[in-house]
Each structure stands twice: as structure tokens, then as C-alpha cells.
Amino acid sequence: MKRIAVITAILENPERDQAAFNALVAGFKGLVKGRMGLPLHEHGVTVITITLVGDLNEINSLTGKLGLIPDVQVKTSVSKKEV
């Protein structure tokens, strides 16, 4: 069954890591329902939230791969309700 999830990521070196981050997310475009990015130039970071609908394996796969990018901090919240 599928669940709704939100991935929150903080890119601490966005100039270097943005392209790799975007490429990974594009590989999961079937899951992505929405995305919002907030560049915080004064702090040198970018905050990105991604809303997904998918099975837990797909959600965890994307979260894990994003977390392997250097200087990217990732957290995921998953609904208990199956959709």
C-alpha cells in the first residue's frame, strides 16, 4: 500500500550539491506530488521539502540516496494512513 510522505532536506553546500540532488529527485518523479525550495542565501543553505505518495520501499530508497549526498541533511515523515 502507498503512503503520503514529506521529505525535508537542508543542503549545506547548495552550489555543489543541487545538481546531484535534483537528478536523484527526477529519478523518482512518479512519486513526487509537490516540491518547494527555499534558498537562504544569507545563511549559505537551501531548504527543500518534497511531498510524495508511494510505497515505503520507494520512499525509503529516495531518502537514503539523498542522505548519501555530502552536506545534505534529510528527514522524512510518513503518514500512518495507507492510501
Secondary structure by P-SEA (a helix, b strand, c coil): cbbbbbbbbbcccccccaaaaaaaaaaacccccbbbbbbcccccbbbbbbbbbccaaaaaaaaaaaaacccbbbbbbbbcccc
